[in-house]
Amino acid sequence: MTQPRSVLRLHPAHRDDIGDLTTRRPVPGPGLDQVDPFLFLNHHGPQTYAPGNAGLPFGPHPHRGFETVTFILDGELAHNDSGGGESIIKAGGIQWMTAGSGLIHAELSPADFKRDGGPMEILQLWVNLPSRLKMTKPDYVGLQKSDIPTFVTEDGVTVEPVSGEWFGVAAPIQSLIDIHLAVVRLPAGARFETPVAPGRNVFLYGVKGEIAVAGTPVPQWNLAALSDGDTVEITAQTDAVVLLGHAQPIGEPVFSHGPFVMNTREEIIQAVQDYQSGKFGPPPRV
């Protein structure tokens, strides 16, 4: 017998717009500091930019101690970093950046998007690293939609594996701490069930549409905190998009300050000093 995970609480994303960029954030938020090791999610858009726009506002800035996973659901995003990582990723692609010991990166709209405008929707997820890996060598991987081994279930659900393994399909990213992430697209009336080993934490965010998890409704723009169990069962009342992930919790203290996520205050102070002294490398050109 399987034991479906049930919904313990719903955490609605709160609006926190950045200039003219529509932004919603379900975590961190009231009553939810993290879903260990998933630290933070920004949902930008969906919105349409007019021609001659200024684009996204994320110029060069540093990170240390964790990883960022950026899902370009619509539009396009240019990435440059101090380690030499560089790409323009279009709709359906992802960017996986391991900040590790320290990187400076910029996430901006390409010139043609600023000139022509168009639709834009982006998710950025921050994933923690354990203390033993916080100073790992920085890395960056940019993947286009064609690099994702998308498949469709018998019930018509489209699964876009980003990391780990989904139904025997190996995703292009095999992460440092065995994180499994996928974008799951459900047509109205469809059902999706996936095994998740007991003890692992599940990250489940309703990007679009109305779903239910083990029979409990989860509205759009809500993160569902789930009980333990060995399966996740999702049904769709409307066409829906879900960001789904799972990982073993790290279980260590989290001390964060702006773009740095470490274990102690002293490590944060050191990160600031290292950044200010140029140890993260030269800022990327933009």
Sine and cosine of phi, psi and omega as CSV:
sin_phi,cos_phi,sin_psi,cos_psi,sin_omega,cos_omega
0.00,0.00,0.74,-0.67,0.10,-1.00
-0.99,0.11,0.36,-0.93,0.03,-1.00
-0.84,-0.54,1.00,-0.09,-0.01,-1.00
-0.89,0.45,0.62,-0.78,0.08,-1.00
-0.97,0.24,0.71,-0.70,-0.02,-1.00
-0.98,-0.22,0.30,-0.95,0.00,-1.00
-0.99,0.15,0.85,-0.52,0.06,-1.00
-1.00,0.02,-0.68,0.74,-0.03,-1.00
-0.46,-0.89,0.43,-0.90,0.15,-0.99
-0.94,-0.35,0.67,-0.75,0.00,-1.00
-0.85,-0.53,0.99,-0.14,0.00,-1.00
-0.91,0.41,0.62,-0.79,0.09,-1.00
-0.94,0.35,0.69,-0.72,0.04,-1.00
-0.99,-0.17,0.59,-0.80,0.01,-1.00
-0.95,0.32,0.72,-0.69,0.04,-1.00
-0.48,-0.87,0.91,0.41,-0.10,-0.99
-0.87,0.50,0.57,-0.82,0.03,-1.00
-0.93,-0.37,0.99,-0.13,-0.13,-0.99
0.88,0.47,-0.81,-0.59,0.01,-1.00
-1.00,-0.04,0.18,0.98,-0.01,-1.00
-1.00,-0.03,0.93,-0.37,0.06,-1.00
-0.88,0.47,0.83,-0.55,-0.07,-1.00
-0.68,-0.73,0.77,-0.64,0.09,-1.00
-0.84,-0.55,0.58,-0.81,-0.06,-1.00
-0.66,-0.75,0.93,-0.36,0.05,-1.00
-1.00,0.10,-0.37,0.93,-0.02,-1.00
-0.50,-0.87,0.73,-0.68,-0.05,1.00
-0.95,0.32,0.42,-0.91,0.00,-1.00
-0.28,-0.96,-0.08,-1.00,-0.02,-1.00
-0.82,0.58,0.86,-0.51,0.04,-1.00
0.97,0.23,0.12,0.99,-0.01,-1.00
-0.55,-0.84,0.98,-0.21,0.02,-1.00
-0.98,0.18,-0.61,0.79,-0.03,-1.00
-0.22,-0.97,0.20,-0.98,0.22,-0.98
-0.87,-0.50,0.97,0.25,-0.16,-0.99
-0.64,0.77,0.87,-0.49,0.19,0.98
-0.99,-0.14,0.22,0.97,-0.02,-1.00
-0.99,0.11,0.87,-0.49,-0.21,-0.98
-0.99,-0.17,-0.55,0.84,-0.31,-0.95
-0.29,-0.96,0.66,-0.75,0.12,-0.99
-0.66,-0.75,0.82,-0.57,0.20,-0.98
-0.96,-0.30,0.75,-0.66,0.07,-1.00
-0.92,-0.38,0.96,-0.27,-0.03,-1.00
-0.99,-0.12,0.78,-0.62,-0.04,-1.00
1.00,0.10,-0.30,-0.95,-0.01,1.00
-0.95,0.31,0.63,-0.78,0.04,-1.00
-0.38,-0.93,0.23,-0.97,0.00,-1.00
-0.88,-0.48,0.80,-0.60,0.03,-1.00
-1.00,-0.01,0.65,-0.76,0.05,-1.00
-0.97,0.23,0.35,-0.93,0.14,-0.99
-0.85,0.53,0.55,-0.84,0.00,-1.00
0.96,0.28,0.53,0.85,-0.02,-1.00
-1.00,0.05,0.23,-0.97,-0.01,-1.00
-1.00,0.08,-0.18,0.98,0.03,-1.00
0.97,0.22,-0.20,-0.98,-0.04,-1.00
-0.96,0.29,0.49,-0.87,-0.16,-0.99
-0.99,-0.14,0.30,0.95,-0.17,-0.99
-0.99,-0.12,0.96,0.27,0.06,-1.00
-0.94,0.34,-0.07,-1.00,-0.10,-0.99
-0.80,0.60,0.79,-0.62,0.02,-1.00
-0.45,-0.90,0.44,-0.90,-0.11,-0.99
-1.00,-0.05,0.31,-0.95,0.19,-0.98
-0.55,-0.83,0.48,-0.88,0.16,-0.99
-0.48,-0.88,0.61,-0.79,0.24,-0.97
0.99,-0.11,0.05,1.00,-0.04,-1.00
-0.37,-0.93,-0.15,-0.99,0.01,-1.00
-0.81,-0.59,0.52,-0.85,0.12,-0.99
-0.91,-0.41,0.69,-0.73,0.06,-1.00
-0.84,-0.54,0.88,-0.48,-0.08,-1.00
-0.90,-0.43,0.82,-0.57,-0.03,-1.00
-0.96,-0.29,0.90,-0.44,0.03,-1.00
-1.00,-0.04,1.00,-0.10,-0.04,-1.00
-0.98,0.21,-0.54,0.84,0.05,-1.00
-0.45,-0.89,0.49,-0.87,-0.04,-1.00
1.00,0.04,-0.50,-0.87,0.02,-1.00
-0.43,-0.90,0.36,-0.93,-0.11,-0.99
-0.59,-0.81,0.78,-0.63,0.06,-1.00
-0.99,-0.11,0.71,-0.71,0.01,-1.00
-0.84,-0.54,0.72,-0.70,0.17,-0.99
-0.67,-0.75,0.65,-0.76,0.04,-1.00
-0.63,-0.78,0.22,-0.98,-0.09,-1.00
-0.95,0.31,-0.18,0.98,0.08,-1.00
-1.00,-0.03,0.02,1.00,0.01,-1.00
0.99,-0.16,-0.03,1.00,0.04,-1.00
-0.93,0.36,0.72,-0.69,-0.05,-1.00
-0.39,-0.92,0.74,-0.67,0.07,-1.00
-0.18,-0.98,0.33,-0.94,0.22,-0.98
-0.89,-0.46,0.91,-0.42,-0.07,-1.00
-0.96,-0.27,0.75,-0.66,-0.05,-1.00
-0.98,-0.18,0.02,-1.00,-0.10,-1.00
-0.80,0.60,0.72,-0.69,-0.01,-1.00
1.00,-0.07,-0.14,0.99,0.01,-1.00
-0.99,-0.13,0.05,-1.00,0.00,-1.00
-0.63,-0.78,0.35,-0.94,0.12,-0.99
-0.81,-0.59,0.81,-0.58,0.01,-1.00
-0.89,-0.46,0.92,-0.38,-0.03,-1.00
-0.89,-0.46,0.83,-0.56,0.12,-0.99
-1.00,-0.09,0.97,-0.25,0.00,-1.00
-0.93,0.37,-0.66,0.75,0.04,-1.00
0.76,0.64,-0.81,-0.59,-0.10,-0.99
-0.94,0.34,-0.24,0.97,0.10,-0.99
0.60,-0.80,0.79,-0.62,0.05,-1.00
-0.64,-0.77,0.46,-0.89,0.25,-0.97
-0.93,-0.38,0.78,-0.62,0.01,-1.00
-0.67,-0.74,0.30,-0.95,0.08,-1.00
-0.78,-0.62,0.65,-0.76,0.04,-1.00
-0.81,-0.59,0.97,-0.24,-0.15,-0.99
-0.73,-0.68,0.30,-0.95,0.07,-1.00
-0.98,0.21,0.70,-0.72,0.05,-1.00
-0.89,0.45,0.32,-0.95,-0.08,-1.00
-0.85,0.53,-0.65,0.76,-0.05,-1.00
-0.93,0.36,-0.52,0.86,0.06,-1.00
-0.93,0.37,-0.66,0.75,0.03,-1.00
-0.91,0.42,-0.58,0.82,0.01,-1.00
-0.95,0.31,-0.74,0.68,-0.16,-0.99
-1.00,-0.10,-0.42,0.91,-0.11,-0.99
0.96,0.27,-0.17,-0.99,0.02,-1.00
0.65,-0.76,0.02,-1.00,-0.01,-1.00
-0.95,0.30,0.48,-0.88,-0.01,-1.00
-0.52,-0.85,0.75,-0.66,0.14,-0.99
-0.47,-0.88,0.82,-0.57,-0.10,-1.00
-0.67,-0.75,0.65,-0.76,0.17,-0.98
-0.93,-0.37,0.72,-0.69,0.17,-0.98
-0.83,-0.56,0.84,-0.54,-0.03,-1.00
-0.93,-0.37,0.73,-0.69,0.11,-0.99
-0.98,-0.21,0.76,-0.65,0.00,-1.00
-0.87,-0.50,0.79,-0.61,-0.06,-1.00
-0.95,0.31,0.34,-0.94,0.17,-0.99
-0.87,-0.49,0.57,-0.82,0.07,-1.00
-0.93,0.36,0.30,-0.95,-0.07,-1.00
-0.81,0.59,-0.59,0.81,-0.05,-1.00
-0.93,0.37,-0.26,0.96,-0.05,-1.00
-0.89,-0.46,-0.01,1.00,-0.08,-1.00
-0.89,0.46,-0.48,0.88,-0.01,-1.00
-0.97,-0.24,0.43,0.90,0.04,-1.00
-0.93,0.38,0.31,-0.95,-0.02,-1.00
-0.90,0.43,0.74,-0.67,0.03,-1.00
-0.88,0.48,0.44,-0.90,-0.01,-1.00
-0.43,-0.90,0.35,-0.94,0.04,-1.00
-0.53,-0.85,0.70,-0.71,0.10,-1.00
-0.74,-0.67,0.81,-0.59,0.11,-0.99
-0.93,-0.36,0.78,-0.62,-0.04,-1.00
-0.83,-0.56,0.74,-0.67,0.11,-0.99
-0.99,0.10,0.20,-0.98,0.00,-1.00
-0.80,0.60,-0.62,0.79,-0.04,-1.00
-0.93,0.36,-0.26,0.96,0.02,-1.00
-1.00,0.07,-0.17,0.99,-0.06,-1.00
-1.00,-0.04,0.81,-0.58,-0.05,-1.00
-0.99,0.17,0.92,0.40,-0.06,-1.00
-0.90,0.44,0.63,-0.77,0.09,-1.00
-0.63,-0.78,0.27,-0.96,-0.04,-1.00
-0.86,-0.50,0.75,-0.67,0.01,-1.00
-0.98,0.21,0.15,-0.99,0.03,-1.00
-0.87,0.49,-0.43,0.90,-0.03,-1.00
-1.00,-0.01,0.14,0.99,0.07,-1.00
0.99,0.10,0.24,0.97,0.01,-1.00
-1.00,0.06,0.78,-0.63,0.03,-1.00
-1.00,-0.04,0.82,-0.57,-0.02,-1.00
-0.91,-0.41,0.81,-0.59,0.02,-1.00
-0.93,-0.38,1.00,-0.03,-0.07,-1.00
-0.95,0.32,0.81,-0.59,0.00,-1.00
-0.97,-0.24,-0.70,0.71,0.03,-1.00
-0.61,-0.79,0.39,-0.92,0.00,-1.00
0.98,0.21,-0.66,-0.75,-0.05,-1.00
-0.59,-0.80,0.67,-0.74,-0.01,-1.00
-0.74,-0.67,0.92,-0.39,0.01,-1.00
0.80,0.60,0.67,0.74,0.04,-1.00
0.99,0.12,-0.04,1.00,0.02,-1.00
-1.00,-0.09,0.88,-0.47,0.00,-1.00
-0.97,0.23,0.80,-0.61,0.05,-1.00
-0.97,0.24,0.31,-0.95,-0.04,-1.00
-0.94,0.34,-0.38,0.93,0.04,-1.00
-0.97,-0.26,0.81,-0.59,0.17,-0.99
-0.92,-0.40,0.97,-0.24,-0.25,-0.97
-0.98,0.21,0.20,-0.98,-0.03,-1.00
-0.91,0.42,-0.47,0.88,-0.07,-1.00
-0.80,-0.59,0.52,0.85,0.13,-0.99
0.85,0.53,0.78,0.63,0.10,-0.99
-1.00,0.04,0.72,-0.69,0.08,-1.00
-0.94,-0.35,0.85,-0.53,-0.01,-1.00
-0.72,-0.69,0.61,-0.79,0.06,-1.00
-0.44,-0.90,0.46,-0.89,0.24,-0.97
-0.99,-0.12,0.80,-0.60,-0.06,-1.00
-0.89,-0.46,0.83,-0.56,-0.03,-1.00
-0.92,-0.40,0.89,-0.46,-0.10,-1.00
-0.92,-0.38,0.80,-0.60,0.18,-0.98
-0.96,0.29,0.41,-0.91,0.01,-1.00
-0.80,0.60,0.75,-0.66,0.02,-1.00
1.00,0.00,-0.11,0.99,-0.06,-1.00
-0.99,0.15,0.35,-0.94,0.04,-1.00
-0.80,-0.60,0.64,-0.77,0.00,-1.00
-0.71,-0.70,0.78,-0.62,0.03,-1.00
-0.72,-0.69,0.73,-0.68,0.01,-1.00
-0.69,-0.72,0.63,-0.78,0.06,-1.00
-0.96,0.29,0.61,-0.79,0.13,-0.99
-0.65,-0.76,0.85,-0.53,-0.09,-1.00
-0.86,0.50,0.64,-0.77,0.08,-1.00
-0.82,0.57,0.58,-0.81,0.01,-1.00
1.00,-0.09,-0.32,0.95,0.06,-1.00
-0.99,0.11,0.56,-0.83,0.05,-1.00
-1.00,0.02,0.66,-0.75,0.00,-1.00
-0.96,-0.26,0.72,-0.70,0.11,-0.99
-0.95,-0.32,0.89,-0.45,-0.06,-1.00
-0.70,-0.71,0.91,-0.41,-0.04,-1.00
-0.80,-0.60,0.78,-0.63,0.04,-1.00
-0.99,0.14,0.98,-0.20,-0.04,-1.00
-0.96,0.26,-0.65,0.76,-0.10,-1.00
-0.43,-0.90,0.63,-0.78,0.12,-0.99
1.00,0.07,-0.02,-1.00,-0.07,-1.00
-0.92,-0.39,0.82,-0.57,0.01,-1.00
-0.80,-0.61,0.15,-0.99,0.20,-0.98
-0.74,-0.67,0.59,-0.80,0.06,-1.00
-0.91,-0.42,0.89,-0.45,-0.08,-1.00
0.76,0.64,0.62,0.78,0.07,-1.00
1.00,-0.01,-0.18,0.98,0.00,-1.00
-1.00,-0.07,0.83,-0.56,-0.02,-1.00
-0.88,0.48,0.67,-0.75,0.10,-0.99
-0.82,-0.57,0.96,-0.27,-0.03,-1.00
-0.93,0.36,0.32,-0.95,0.12,-0.99
-0.79,0.61,0.58,-0.82,0.05,-1.00
0.91,0.42,0.55,0.84,0.11,-0.99
-0.83,-0.56,0.61,-0.79,0.18,-0.98
-0.99,-0.15,0.75,-0.67,-0.02,-1.00
-0.97,-0.22,0.87,-0.49,0.14,-0.99
-0.99,0.12,0.82,-0.58,-0.13,-0.99
-0.94,-0.35,0.44,-0.90,0.12,-0.99
-0.95,0.30,0.10,-0.99,0.13,-0.99
-0.96,0.27,0.23,-0.97,-0.03,-1.00
0.32,-0.95,-0.23,-0.97,-0.03,-1.00
-0.81,-0.59,0.05,1.00,0.10,-1.00
-0.59,-0.80,0.39,-0.92,0.18,-0.98
-0.88,-0.48,0.81,-0.59,-0.09,-1.00
-0.85,-0.52,0.88,-0.48,-0.04,-1.00
-0.86,-0.51,0.72,-0.69,0.16,-0.99
-0.84,-0.54,0.51,-0.86,-0.08,-1.00
-0.93,-0.36,0.82,-0.57,0.10,-0.99
-0.99,0.12,-0.53,0.85,0.08,-1.00
-0.77,-0.64,0.12,-0.99,0.20,-0.98
-0.81,0.58,0.71,-0.70,-0.15,-0.99
-0.57,-0.82,0.43,-0.90,0.10,-0.99
-0.79,-0.62,0.74,-0.67,-0.04,-1.00
-0.79,-0.62,0.70,-0.72,0.22,-0.98
-1.00,-0.06,0.88,-0.47,-0.11,-0.99
-0.82,-0.57,0.73,-0.68,0.05,-1.00
-0.49,-0.87,0.29,-0.96,0.14,-0.99
-0.43,-0.90,0.47,-0.88,-0.06,-1.00
-0.28,-0.96,0.36,-0.93,0.12,-0.99
-0.96,0.27,0.77,-0.64,0.03,-1.00
-0.89,0.45,0.58,-0.81,0.00,-1.00
-0.98,0.22,-0.68,0.73,0.08,-1.00
0.96,0.29,0.51,0.86,0.03,-1.00
-0.90,-0.44,0.34,-0.94,0.09,-1.00
-0.87,0.50,0.61,-0.79,0.06,-1.00
-0.90,-0.43,0.86,-0.50,0.09,-1.00
-0.85,-0.53,0.93,-0.36,-0.07,-1.00
-0.87,-0.50,0.50,-0.87,0.07,-1.00
-0.51,-0.86,0.95,-0.30,-0.03,-1.00
0.82,0.57,-0.87,-0.49,-0.10,-0.99
-1.00,0.02,0.17,0.99,-0.03,-1.00
-0.90,-0.43,0.69,-0.73,0.04,-1.00
-0.75,-0.66,0.95,-0.33,-0.05,-1.00
-0.78,-0.63,-0.27,-0.96,-0.01,-1.00
-0.97,-0.23,-0.39,0.92,-0.07,-1.00
-0.67,-0.75,0.33,-0.94,0.07,-1.00
-0.88,0.48,-0.63,0.78,-0.01,-1.00
-0.88,0.48,-0.63,0.78,0.02,-1.00
-0.93,0.38,-0.54,0.84,0.07,-1.00
-0.92,0.40,-0.71,0.70,0.02,-1.00
-0.85,0.52,-0.68,0.74,0.02,-1.00
-0.90,0.44,-0.64,0.77,0.01,-1.00
-0.88,0.47,-0.70,0.72,0.02,-1.00
-0.88,0.47,-0.70,0.71,0.00,-1.00
-0.89,0.45,-0.67,0.74,0.00,-1.00
-0.91,0.42,-0.65,0.76,0.03,-1.00
-0.90,0.43,-0.73,0.69,-0.05,-1.00
-0.92,0.40,-0.44,0.90,-0.01,-1.00
-1.00,-0.01,0.07,1.00,0.09,-1.00
1.00,0.01,0.17,0.99,-0.06,-1.00
-0.96,0.27,-0.16,0.99,0.05,-1.00
-1.00,0.03,0.00,1.00,-0.01,-1.00
1.00,-0.04,0.08,-1.00,-0.02,-1.00
-0.95,0.30,0.58,-0.81,0.07,-1.00
-0.86,0.51,0.59,-0.81,0.01,-1.00
-0.93,0.37,0.48,-0.88,0.09,-1.00
-0.96,0.29,0.58,-0.81,0.01,-1.00
-0.76,-0.65,0.00,0.00,0.00,0.00
